């Protein structure tokens, strides 16, 4: 068996840091989130807790303008801007 190296695809997630203990219903079952844990919403809407030290090693804050740039791409072929959203694609010439 040959082992290969992989890296995570760059995806933008939503998360918040909880200020209370709570039970999160995850795809793997119920998990306890402690005060200070991050509650992450995954790419398919699933939620799961993450300890602060792991969160800080894995994620970095995306500023609003960087998020906008990640979904707003200049299309040189058509000399227009293409805005990608989860619902549709809009061309602005």
C-alpha positions as CSV (number, residue, x, y, z in Angstrom):
1,X,0.0,0.0,0.0
2,X,1.4,3.4,-1.0
3,X,0.8,6.3,1.4
4,X,0.2,9.7,-0.2
5,X,0.0,13.2,1.2
6,X,-3.2,15.3,1.1
7,X,-4.1,18.7,2.3
8,X,-7.5,20.1,3.2
9,X,-9.4,22.1,0.6
10,X,-9.7,25.7,1.5
11,X,-13.3,26.1,2.7
12,X,-14.9,28.9,4.7
13,X,-16.8,27.8,7.7
14,X,-18.9,29.7,10.2
15,X,-18.2,29.3,14.0
16,X,-18.8,31.0,17.3
17,X,-17.3,30.6,20.7
18,X,-19.8,29.4,23.3
19,X,-20.2,31.0,26.7
20,X,-22.1,28.0,28.2
21,X,-21.9,24.3,28.3
22,X,-24.2,22.7,25.7
23,X,-24.9,19.5,23.9
24,X,-24.3,19.6,20.2
25,X,-26.1,17.0,18.0
26,X,-23.5,16.0,15.5
27,X,-23.4,13.5,12.7
28,X,-21.5,11.2,15.0
29,X,-23.9,11.6,17.9
30,X,-24.3,14.0,20.8
31,X,-21.2,15.8,21.9
32,X,-20.6,18.1,24.9
33,X,-19.3,21.6,24.3
34,X,-17.6,23.3,27.2
35,X,-17.4,27.0,27.9
36,X,-14.9,28.5,25.4
37,X,-15.3,25.8,22.8
38,X,-16.0,26.8,19.2
39,X,-19.2,25.6,17.6
40,X,-18.5,25.0,13.9
41,X,-21.1,24.8,11.1
42,X,-19.6,22.6,8.4
43,X,-20.0,22.8,4.7
44,X,-23.2,20.8,4.7
45,X,-24.8,22.6,7.6
46,X,-23.7,20.1,10.2
47,X,-22.6,21.4,13.6
48,X,-19.8,20.2,15.9
49,X,-17.7,21.5,18.8
50,X,-14.0,22.2,18.6
51,X,-11.6,22.9,21.5
52,X,-10.0,26.4,21.3
53,X,-6.4,25.1,20.9
54,X,-7.3,22.9,17.9
55,X,-9.5,25.6,16.4
56,X,-6.7,28.1,16.5
57,X,-4.3,25.7,14.8
58,X,-6.8,24.8,12.1
59,X,-8.7,28.0,11.3
60,X,-8.0,31.7,10.8
61,X,-10.4,34.6,10.8
62,X,-11.6,35.6,7.3
63,X,-12.2,39.3,7.1
64,X,-15.4,40.3,5.3
65,X,-13.6,41.8,2.3
66,X,-11.5,38.6,1.9
67,X,-14.7,36.5,1.9
68,X,-16.1,38.8,-0.7
69,X,-13.0,38.3,-2.9
70,X,-13.3,34.6,-2.5
71,X,-16.7,34.6,-4.1
72,X,-16.1,37.4,-6.6
73,X,-13.9,36.6,-9.5
74,X,-13.0,38.6,-12.6
75,X,-13.6,36.6,-15.7
76,X,-11.1,37.8,-18.3
77,X,-12.5,35.7,-21.1
78,X,-15.9,37.4,-21.0
79,X,-14.5,40.7,-19.7
80,X,-17.1,40.6,-16.9
81,X,-17.3,39.9,-13.2
82,X,-18.8,36.6,-12.0
83,X,-20.4,36.5,-8.6
84,X,-20.7,32.9,-7.2
85,X,-23.3,32.2,-4.6
86,X,-24.9,29.0,-3.2
87,X,-28.0,29.7,-5.2
88,X,-27.0,30.9,-8.6
89,X,-24.3,32.5,-10.8
90,X,-24.8,36.1,-11.8
91,X,-22.8,37.9,-14.5
92,X,-22.2,41.6,-14.3
93,X,-20.7,43.2,-17.4
